[in-house]
Amino acid sequence: MGAGTPANTGAAGAQPFIGSRLPGAVRYTLVDGHLCHEA
């Protein structure tokens, strides 16, 4: 999962620096090719 899910890999592929663009309250980290949000 994740590596084959376009919903996850698509966002990661389009925005590699999505974690830097989002506010500190919600952080997105690339783990094994999928995004995990941590509040």
mmCIF entry with sequence, helices, sheets and N, C-alpha, C, O atoms, coordinates in Angstrom:
data_MODEL
# 
_entry.id   MODEL 
# 
_entity.id                         1 
_entity.type                       polymer 
_entity.pdbx_number_of_molecules   1 
# 
_entity_poly.entity_id                      1 
_entity_poly.type                           'polypeptide(L)' 
_entity_poly.nstd_linkage                   no 
_entity_poly.nstd_monomer                   no 
_entity_poly.pdbx_seq_one_letter_code       MGAGTPANTGAAGAQPFIGSRLPGAVRYTLVDGHLCHEA 
_entity_poly.pdbx_seq_one_letter_code_can   MGAGTPANTGAAGAQPFIGSRLPGAVRYTLVDGHLCHEA 
_entity_poly.pdbx_strand_id                 A 
# 
loop_
_entity_poly_seq.entity_id 
_entity_poly_seq.num 
_entity_poly_seq.mon_id 
_entity_poly_seq.hetero 
1 1  MET n 
1 2  GLY n 
1 3  ALA n 
1 4  GLY n 
1 5  THR n 
1 6  PRO n 
1 7  ALA n 
1 8  ASN n 
1 9  THR n 
1 10 GLY n 
1 11 ALA n 
1 12 ALA n 
1 13 GLY n 
1 14 ALA n 
1 15 GLN n 
1 16 PRO n 
1 17 PHE n 
1 18 ILE n 
1 19 GLY n 
1 20 SER n 
1 21 ARG n 
1 22 LEU n 
1 23 PRO n 
1 24 GLY n 
1 25 ALA n 
1 26 VAL n 
1 27 ARG n 
1 28 TYR n 
1 29 THR n 
1 30 LEU n 
1 31 VAL n 
1 32 ASP n 
1 33 GLY n 
1 34 HIS n 
1 35 LEU n 
1 36 CYS n 
1 37 HIS n 
1 38 GLU n 
1 39 ALA n 
# 
_struct_asym.id          A 
_struct_asym.entity_id   1 
# 
loop_
_struct_conf.conf_type_id 
_struct_conf.id 
_struct_conf.pdbx_PDB_helix_id 
_struct_conf.beg_label_comp_id 
_struct_conf.beg_label_asym_id 
_struct_conf.beg_label_seq_id 
_struct_conf.pdbx_beg_PDB_ins_code 
_struct_conf.end_label_comp_id 
_struct_conf.end_label_asym_id 
_struct_conf.end_label_seq_id 
_struct_conf.pdbx_end_PDB_ins_code 
_struct_conf.beg_auth_comp_id 
_struct_conf.beg_auth_asym_id 
_struct_conf.beg_auth_seq_id 
_struct_conf.end_auth_comp_id 
_struct_conf.end_auth_asym_id 
_struct_conf.end_auth_seq_id 
_struct_conf.pdbx_PDB_helix_class 
_struct_conf.details 
_struct_conf.pdbx_PDB_helix_length 
HELX_P HELX_P1 AA1 PRO A 6  ? ALA A 14 ? PRO A 6  ALA A 14 1 ? 9 
HELX_P HELX_P2 AA2 ILE A 18 ? ARG A 21 ? ILE A 18 ARG A 21 1 ? 4 
# 
_struct_conf_type.id          HELX_P 
_struct_conf_type.criteria    ? 
_struct_conf_type.reference   ? 
# 
_struct_sheet.id               AA1 
_struct_sheet.type             ? 
_struct_sheet.number_strands   2 
_struct_sheet.details          ? 
# 
_struct_sheet_order.sheet_id     AA1 
_struct_sheet_order.range_id_1   1 
_struct_sheet_order.range_id_2   2 
_struct_sheet_order.offset       ? 
_struct_sheet_order.sense        anti-parallel 
# 
loop_
_struct_sheet_range.sheet_id 
_struct_sheet_range.id 
_struct_sheet_range.beg_label_comp_id 
_struct_sheet_range.beg_label_asym_id 
_struct_sheet_range.beg_label_seq_id 
_struct_sheet_range.pdbx_beg_PDB_ins_code 
_struct_sheet_range.end_label_comp_id 
_struct_sheet_range.end_label_asym_id 
_struct_sheet_range.end_label_seq_id 
_struct_sheet_range.pdbx_end_PDB_ins_code 
_struct_sheet_range.beg_auth_comp_id 
_struct_sheet_range.beg_auth_asym_id 
_struct_sheet_range.beg_auth_seq_id 
_struct_sheet_range.end_auth_comp_id 
_struct_sheet_range.end_auth_asym_id 
_struct_sheet_range.end_auth_seq_id 
AA1 1 ARG A 27 ? VAL A 31 ? ARG A 27 VAL A 31 
AA1 2 HIS A 34 ? GLU A 38 ? HIS A 34 GLU A 38 
# 
loop_
_atom_site.group_PDB 
_atom_site.id 
_atom_site.type_symbol 
_atom_site.label_atom_id 
_atom_site.label_alt_id 
_atom_site.label_comp_id 
_atom_site.label_asym_id 
_atom_site.label_entity_id 
_atom_site.label_seq_id 
_atom_site.pdbx_PDB_ins_code 
_atom_site.Cartn_x 
_atom_site.Cartn_y 
_atom_site.Cartn_z 
_atom_site.occupancy 
_atom_site.B_iso_or_equiv 
_atom_site.pdbx_formal_charge 
_atom_site.auth_seq_id 
_atom_site.auth_comp_id 
_atom_site.auth_asym_id 
_atom_site.auth_atom_id 
_atom_site.pdbx_PDB_model_num 
ATOM 1   N N  . MET A 1 1  ? 0.842  -1.204 0.000  1.00 0.00 ? 1  MET A N  1 
ATOM 2   C CA . MET A 1 1  ? 0.000  0.000  0.000  1.00 0.00 ? 1  MET A CA 1 
ATOM 3   C C  . MET A 1 1  ? 0.877  1.255  0.000  1.00 0.00 ? 1  MET A C  1 
ATOM 4   O O  . MET A 1 1  ? 2.027  1.218  0.437  1.00 0.00 ? 1  MET A O  1 
ATOM 5   N N  . GLY A 1 2  ? 0.335  2.334  -0.481 1.00 0.00 ? 2  GLY A N  1 
ATOM 6   C CA . GLY A 1 2  ? 1.087  3.578  -0.495 1.00 0.00 ? 2  GLY A CA 1 
ATOM 7   C C  . GLY A 1 2  ? 1.911  3.714  -1.756 1.00 0.00 ? 2  GLY A C  1 
ATOM 8   O O  . GLY A 1 2  ? 1.731  4.654  -2.529 1.00 0.00 ? 2  GLY A O  1 
ATOM 9   N N  . ALA A 1 3  ? 2.821  2.766  -1.962 1.00 0.00 ? 3  ALA A N  1 
ATOM 10  C CA . ALA A 1 3  ? 3.694  2.817  -3.131 1.00 0.00 ? 3  ALA A CA 1 
ATOM 11  C C  . ALA A 1 3  ? 2.883  2.616  -4.409 1.00 0.00 ? 3  ALA A C  1 
ATOM 12  O O  . ALA A 1 3  ? 3.263  3.096  -5.477 1.00 0.00 ? 3  ALA A O  1 
ATOM 13  N N  . GLY A 1 4  ? 1.756  1.898  -4.288 1.00 0.00 ? 4  GLY A N  1 
ATOM 14  C CA . GLY A 1 4  ? 0.926  1.625  -5.452 1.00 0.00 ? 4  GLY A CA 1 
ATOM 15  C C  . GLY A 1 4  ? -0.367 2.406  -5.431 1.00 0.00 ? 4  GLY A C  1 
ATOM 16  O O  . GLY A 1 4  ? -1.225 2.210  -6.292 1.00 0.00 ? 4  GLY A O  1 
ATOM 17  N N  . THR A 1 5  ? -0.520 3.289  -4.460 1.00 0.00 ? 5  THR A N  1 
ATOM 18  C CA . THR A 1 5  ? -1.743 4.073  -4.338 1.00 0.00 ? 5  THR A CA 1 
ATOM 19  C C  . THR A 1 5  ? -1.540 5.471  -4.907 1.00 0.00 ? 5  THR A C  1 
ATOM 20  O O  . THR A 1 5  ? -0.798 6.263  -4.327 1.00 0.00 ? 5  THR A O  1 
ATOM 21  N N  . PRO A 1 6  ? -2.186 5.795  -6.035 1.00 0.00 ? 6  PRO A N  1 
ATOM 22  C CA . PRO A 1 6  ? -2.021 7.093  -6.690 1.00 0.00 ? 6  PRO A CA 1 
ATOM 23  C C  . PRO A 1 6  ? -2.465 8.256  -5.811 1.00 0.00 ? 6  PRO A C  1 
ATOM 24  O O  . PRO A 1 6  ? -2.005 9.385  -5.979 1.00 0.00 ? 6  PRO A O  1 
ATOM 25  N N  . ALA A 1 7  ? -3.358 7.972  -4.880 1.00 0.00 ? 7  ALA A N  1 
ATOM 26  C CA . ALA A 1 7  ? -3.849 9.018  -3.990 1.00 0.00 ? 7  ALA A CA 1 
ATOM 27  C C  . ALA A 1 7  ? -2.730 9.507  -3.071 1.00 0.00 ? 7  ALA A C  1 
ATOM 28  O O  . ALA A 1 7  ? -2.705 10.666 -2.656 1.00 0.00 ? 7  ALA A O  1 
ATOM 29  N N  . ASN A 1 8  ? -1.804 8.591  -2.763 1.00 0.00 ? 8  ASN A N  1 
ATOM 30  C CA . ASN A 1 8  ? -0.699 8.943  -1.875 1.00 0.00 ? 8  ASN A CA 1 
ATOM 31  C C  . ASN A 1 8  ? 0.541  9.325  -2.671 1.00 0.00 ? 8  ASN A C  1 
ATOM 32  O O  . ASN A 1 8  ? 1.128  10.385 -2.451 1.00 0.00 ? 8  ASN A O  1 
ATOM 33  N N  . THR A 1 9  ? 0.940  8.448  -3.607 1.00 0.00 ? 9  THR A N  1 
ATOM 34  C CA . THR A 1 9  ? 2.145  8.691  -4.393 1.00 0.00 ? 9  THR A CA 1 
ATOM 35  C C  . THR A 1 9  ? 1.955  9.881  -5.320 1.00 0.00 ? 9  THR A C  1 
ATOM 36  O O  . THR A 1 9  ? 2.918  10.576 -5.644 1.00 0.00 ? 9  THR A O  1 
ATOM 37  N N  . GLY A 1 10 ? 0.717  10.122 -5.751 1.00 0.00 ? 10 GLY A N  1 
ATOM 38  C CA . GLY A 1 10 ? 0.438  11.246 -6.644 1.00 0.00 ? 10 GLY A CA 1 
ATOM 39  C C  . GLY A 1 10 ? 0.721  12.566 -5.954 1.00 0.00 ? 10 GLY A C  1 
ATOM 40  O O  . GLY A 1 10 ? 1.312  13.470 -6.544 1.00 0.00 ? 10 GLY A O  1 
ATOM 41  N N  . ALA A 1 11 ? 0.298  12.675 -4.706 1.00 0.00 ? 11 ALA A N  1 
ATOM 42  C CA . ALA A 1 11 ? 0.528  13.902 -3.950 1.00 0.00 ? 11 ALA A CA 1 
ATOM 43  C C  . ALA A 1 11 ? 2.014  14.069 -3.653 1.00 0.00 ? 11 ALA A C  1 
ATOM 44  O O  . ALA A 1 11 ? 2.545  15.179 -3.686 1.00 0.00 ? 11 ALA A O  1 
ATOM 45  N N  . ALA A 1 12 ? 2.673  12.958 -3.365 1.00 0.00 ? 12 ALA A N  1 
ATOM 46  C CA . ALA A 1 12 ? 4.094  12.990 -3.039 1.00 0.00 ? 12 ALA A CA 1 
ATOM 47  C C  . ALA A 1 12 ? 4.917  13.328 -4.275 1.00 0.00 ? 12 ALA A C  1 
ATOM 48  O O  . ALA A 1 12 ? 5.914  14.045 -4.195 1.00 0.00 ? 12 ALA A O  1 
ATOM 49  N N  . GLY A 1 13 ? 4.486  12.801 -5.420 1.00 0.00 ? 13 GLY A N  1 
ATOM 50  C CA . GLY A 1 13 ? 5.216  13.035 -6.663 1.00 0.00 ? 13 GLY A CA 1 
ATOM 51  C C  . GLY A 1 13 ? 5.037  14.457 -7.155 1.00 0.00 ? 13 GLY A C  1 
ATOM 52  O O  . GLY A 1 13 ? 5.954  15.044 -7.730 1.00 0.00 ? 13 GLY A O  1 
ATOM 53  N N  . ALA A 1 14 ? 3.841  15.017 -6.925 1.00 0.00 ? 14 ALA A N  1 
ATOM 54  C CA . ALA A 1 14 ? 3.553  16.370 -7.395 1.00 0.00 ? 14 ALA A CA 1 
ATOM 55  C C  . ALA A 1 14 ? 4.175  17.405 -6.457 1.00 0.00 ? 14 ALA A C  1 
ATOM 56  O O  . ALA A 1 14 ? 4.675  18.437 -6.905 1.00 0.00 ? 14 ALA A O  1 
ATOM 57  N N  . GLN A 1 15 ? 4.140  17.122 -5.162 1.00 0.00 ? 15 GLN A N  1 
ATOM 58  C CA . GLN A 1 15 ? 4.675  18.060 -4.174 1.00 0.00 ? 15 GLN A CA 1 
ATOM 59  C C  . GLN A 1 15 ? 5.669  17.363 -3.242 1.00 0.00 ? 15 GLN A C  1 
ATOM 60  O O  . GLN A 1 15 ? 5.298  16.925 -2.153 1.00 0.00 ? 15 GLN A O  1 
ATOM 61  N N  . PRO A 1 16 ? 6.929  17.260 -3.667 1.00 0.00 ? 16 PRO A N  1 
ATOM 62  C CA . PRO A 1 16 ? 7.961  16.616 -2.846 1.00 0.00 ? 16 PRO A CA 1 
ATOM 63  C C  . PRO A 1 16 ? 8.211  17.373 -1.542 1.00 0.00 ? 16 PRO A C  1 
ATOM 64  O O  . PRO A 1 16 ? 8.657  16.797 -0.550 1.00 0.00 ? 16 PRO A O  1 
ATOM 65  N N  . PHE A 1 17 ? 7.916  18.671 -1.564 1.00 0.00 ? 17 PHE A N  1 
ATOM 66  C CA . PHE A 1 17 ? 8.169  19.508 -0.396 1.00 0.00 ? 17 PHE A CA 1 
ATOM 67  C C  . PHE A 1 17 ? 6.864  19.924 0.269  1.00 0.00 ? 17 PHE A C  1 
ATOM 68  O O  . PHE A 1 17 ? 6.773  20.992 0.875  1.00 0.00 ? 17 PHE A O  1 
ATOM 69  N N  . ILE A 1 18 ? 5.842  19.052 0.146  1.00 0.00 ? 18 ILE A N  1 
ATOM 70  C CA . ILE A 1 18 ? 4.520  19.366 0.700  1.00 0.00 ? 18 ILE A CA 1 
ATOM 71  C C  . ILE A 1 18 ? 4.605  19.592 2.209  1.00 0.00 ? 18 ILE A C  1 
ATOM 72  O O  . ILE A 1 18 ? 3.849  20.387 2.769  1.00 0.00 ? 18 ILE A O  1 
ATOM 73  N N  . GLY A 1 19 ? 5.527  18.888 2.859  1.00 0.00 ? 19 GLY A N  1 
ATOM 74  C CA . GLY A 1 19 ? 5.687  19.031 4.305  1.00 0.00 ? 19 GLY A CA 1 
ATOM 75  C C  . GLY A 1 19 ? 6.135  20.429 4.690  1.00 0.00 ? 19 GLY A C  1 
ATOM 76  O O  . GLY A 1 19 ? 5.781  20.935 5.755  1.00 0.00 ? 19 GLY A O  1 
ATOM 77  N N  . SER A 1 20 ? 6.920  21.053 3.812  1.00 0.00 ? 20 SER A N  1 
ATOM 78  C CA . SER A 1 20 ? 7.430  22.387 4.098  1.00 0.00 ? 20 SER A CA 1 
ATOM 79  C C  . SER A 1 20 ? 6.375  23.452 3.807  1.00 0.00 ? 20 SER A C  1 
ATOM 80  O O  . SER A 1 20 ? 6.421  24.555 4.353  1.00 0.00 ? 20 SER A O  1 
ATOM 81  N N  . ARG A 1 21 ? 5.420  23.104 2.934  1.00 0.00 ? 21 ARG A N  1 
ATOM 82  C CA . ARG A 1 21 ? 4.394  24.065 2.537  1.00 0.00 ? 21 ARG A CA 1 
ATOM 83  C C  . ARG A 1 21 ? 3.253  24.100 3.556  1.00 0.00 ? 21 ARG A C  1 
ATOM 84  O O  . ARG A 1 21 ? 2.605  25.131 3.737  1.00 0.00 ? 21 ARG A O  1 
ATOM 85  N N  . LEU A 1 22 ? 3.016  22.984 4.208  1.00 0.00 ? 22 LEU A N  1 
ATOM 86  C CA . LEU A 1 22 ? 1.928  22.910 5.179  1.00 0.00 ? 22 LEU A CA 1 
ATOM 87  C C  . LEU A 1 22 ? 2.359  23.507 6.515  1.00 0.00 ? 22 LEU A C  1 
ATOM 88  O O  . LEU A 1 22 ? 3.550  23.537 6.822  1.00 0.00 ? 22 LEU A O  1 
ATOM 89  N N  . PRO A 1 23 ? 1.397  23.987 7.317  1.00 0.00 ? 23 PRO A N  1 
ATOM 90  C CA . PRO A 1 23 ? 1.684  24.582 8.624  1.00 0.00 ? 23 PRO A CA 1 
ATOM 91  C C  . PRO A 1 23 ? 2.292  23.573 9.589  1.00 0.00 ? 23 PRO A C  1 
ATOM 92  O O  . PRO A 1 23 ? 2.117  22.366 9.419  1.00 0.00 ? 23 PRO A O  1 
ATOM 93  N N  . GLY A 1 24 ? 2.999  24.056 10.592 1.00 0.00 ? 24 GLY A N  1 
ATOM 94  C CA . GLY A 1 24 ? 3.686  23.202 11.554 1.00 0.00 ? 24 GLY A CA 1 
ATOM 95  C C  . GLY A 1 24 ? 2.722  22.321 12.335 1.00 0.00 ? 24 GLY A C  1 
ATOM 96  O O  . GLY A 1 24 ? 3.108  21.264 12.833 1.00 0.00 ? 24 GLY A O  1 
ATOM 97  N N  . ALA A 1 25 ? 1.462  22.753 12.444 1.00 0.00 ? 25 ALA A N  1 
ATOM 98  C CA . ALA A 1 25 ? 0.465  22.003 13.197 1.00 0.00 ? 25 ALA A CA 1 
ATOM 99  C C  . ALA A 1 25 ? 0.199  20.653 12.542 1.00 0.00 ? 25 ALA A C  1 
ATOM 100 O O  . ALA A 1 25 ? -0.033 19.648 13.213 1.00 0.00 ? 25 ALA A O  1 
ATOM 101 N N  . VAL A 1 26 ? 0.240  20.661 11.213 1.00 0.00 ? 26 VAL A N  1 
ATOM 102 C CA . VAL A 1 26 ? 0.001  19.414 10.481 1.00 0.00 ? 26 VAL A CA 1 
ATOM 103 C C  . VAL A 1 26 ? 1.212  19.104 9.615  1.00 0.00 ? 26 VAL A C  1 
ATOM 104 O O  . VAL A 1 26 ? 1.465  19.788 8.624  1.00 0.00 ? 26 VAL A O  1 
ATOM 105 N N  . ARG A 1 27 ? 1.961  18.070 9.991  1.00 0.00 ? 27 ARG A N  1 
ATOM 106 C CA . ARG A 1 27 ? 3.186  17.744 9.273  1.00 0.00 ? 27 ARG A CA 1 
ATOM 107 C C  . ARG A 1 27 ? 3.006  16.456 8.489  1.00 0.00 ? 27 ARG A C  1 
ATOM 108 O O  . ARG A 1 27 ? 2.484  15.469 9.006  1.00 0.00 ? 27 ARG A O  1 
ATOM 109 N N  . TYR A 1 28 ? 3.453  16.477 7.210  1.00 0.00 ? 28 TYR A N  1 
ATOM 110 C CA . TYR A 1 28 ? 3.365  15.298 6.359  1.00 0.00 ? 28 TYR A CA 1 
ATOM 111 C C  . TYR A 1 28 ? 4.767  14.752 6.110  1.00 0.00 ? 28 TYR A C  1 
ATOM 112 O O  . TYR A 1 28 ? 5.669  15.486 5.705  1.00 0.00 ? 28 TYR A O  1 
ATOM 113 N N  . THR A 1 29 ? 4.936  13.472 6.353  1.00 0.00 ? 29 THR A N  1 
ATOM 114 C CA . THR A 1 29 ? 6.247  12.857 6.188  1.00 0.00 ? 29 THR A CA 1 
ATOM 115 C C  . THR A 1 29 ? 6.171  11.697 5.208  1.00 0.00 ? 29 THR A C  1 
ATOM 116 O O  . THR A 1 29 ? 5.244  10.889 5.261  1.00 0.00 ? 29 THR A O  1 
ATOM 117 N N  . LEU A 1 30 ? 7.142  11.620 4.320  1.00 0.00 ? 30 LEU A N  1 
ATOM 118 C CA . LEU A 1 30 ? 7.198  10.521 3.357  1.00 0.00 ? 30 LEU A CA 1 
ATOM 119 C C  . LEU A 1 30 ? 7.771  9.276  4.025  1.00 0.00 ? 30 LEU A C  1 
ATOM 120 O O  . LEU A 1 30 ? 8.932  9.254  4.432  1.00 0.00 ? 30 LEU A O  1 
ATOM 121 N N  . VAL A 1 31 ? 6.945  8.248  4.131  1.00 0.00 ? 31 VAL A N  1 
ATOM 122 C CA . VAL A 1 31 ? 7.395  6.997  4.724  1.00 0.00 ? 31 VAL A CA 1 
ATOM 123 C C  . VAL A 1 31 ? 7.073  5.846  3.779  1.00 0.00 ? 31 VAL A C  1 
ATOM 124 O O  . VAL A 1 31 ? 5.906  5.541  3.537  1.00 0.00 ? 31 VAL A O  1 
ATOM 125 N N  . ASP A 1 32 ? 8.106  5.214  3.250  1.00 0.00 ? 32 ASP A N  1 
ATOM 126 C CA . ASP A 1 32 ? 7.932  4.084  2.337  1.00 0.00 ? 32 ASP A CA 1 
ATOM 127 C C  . ASP A 1 32 ? 7.107  4.477  1.115  1.00 0.00 ? 32 ASP A C  1 
ATOM 128 O O  . ASP A 1 32 ? 6.451  3.624  0.517  1.00 0.00 ? 32 ASP A O  1 
ATOM 129 N N  . GLY A 1 33 ? 7.128  5.740  0.739  1.00 0.00 ? 33 GLY A N  1 
ATOM 130 C CA . GLY A 1 33 ? 6.427  6.179  -0.458 1.00 0.00 ? 33 GLY A CA 1 
ATOM 131 C C  . GLY A 1 33 ? 5.015  6.670  -0.194 1.00 0.00 ? 33 GLY A C  1 
ATOM 132 O O  . GLY A 1 33 ? 4.298  7.004  -1.138 1.00 0.00 ? 33 GLY A O  1 
ATOM 133 N N  . HIS A 1 34 ? 4.594  6.722  1.073  1.00 0.00 ? 34 HIS A N  1 
ATOM 134 C CA . HIS A 1 34 ? 3.256  7.239  1.358  1.00 0.00 ? 34 HIS A CA 1 
ATOM 135 C C  . HIS A 1 34 ? 3.319  8.353  2.400  1.00 0.00 ? 34 HIS A C  1 
ATOM 136 O O  . HIS A 1 34 ? 4.263  8.427  3.187  1.00 0.00 ? 34 HIS A O  1 
ATOM 137 N N  . LEU A 1 35 ? 2.322  9.204  2.395  1.00 0.00 ? 35 LEU A N  1 
ATOM 138 C CA . LEU A 1 35 ? 2.303  10.351 3.292  1.00 0.00 ? 35 LEU A CA 1 
ATOM 139 C C  . LEU A 1 35 ? 1.579  10.036 4.594  1.00 0.00 ? 35 LEU A C  1 
ATOM 140 O O  . LEU A 1 35 ? 0.463  9.517  4.590  1.00 0.00 ? 35 LEU A O  1 
ATOM 141 N N  . CYS A 1 36 ? 2.230  10.355 5.701  1.00 0.00 ? 36 CYS A N  1 
ATOM 142 C CA . CYS A 1 36 ? 1.603  10.153 7.009  1.00 0.00 ? 36 CYS A CA 1 
ATOM 143 C C  . CYS A 1 36 ? 1.495  11.501 7.710  1.00 0.00 ? 36 CYS A C  1 
ATOM 144 O O  . CYS A 1 36 ? 2.511  12.149 7.964  1.00 0.00 ? 36 CYS A O  1 
ATOM 145 N N  . HIS A 1 37 ? 0.279  11.927 8.025  1.00 0.00 ? 37 HIS A N  1 
ATOM 146 C CA . HIS A 1 37 ? 0.103  13.222 8.674  1.00 0.00 ? 37 HIS A CA 1 
ATOM 147 C C  . HIS A 1 37 ? 0.120  13.066 10.187 1.00 0.00 ? 37 HIS A C  1 
ATOM 148 O O  . HIS A 1 37 ? -0.524 12.179 10.747 1.00 0.00 ? 37 HIS A O  1 
ATOM 149 N N  . GLU A 1 38 ? 0.872  13.952 10.836 1.00 0.00 ? 38 GLU A N  1 
ATOM 150 C CA . GLU A 1 38 ? 0.958  13.903 12.295 1.00 0.00 ? 38 GLU A CA 1 
ATOM 151 C C  . GLU A 1 38 ? 0.536  15.247 12.872 1.00 0.00 ? 38 GLU A C  1 
ATOM 152 O O  . GLU A 1 38 ? 1.109  16.284 12.538 1.00 0.00 ? 38 GLU A O  1 
ATOM 153 N N  . ALA A 1 39 ? -0.479 15.219 13.749 1.00 0.00 ? 39 ALA A N  1 
ATOM 154 C CA . ALA A 1 39 ? -0.976 16.468 14.315 1.00 0.00 ? 39 ALA A CA 1 
ATOM 155 C C  . ALA A 1 39 ? -0.054 16.921 15.443 1.00 0.00 ? 39 ALA A C  1 
ATOM 156 O O  . ALA A 1 39 ? -0.296 17.960 16.058 1.00 0.00 ? 39 ALA A O  1 
# 
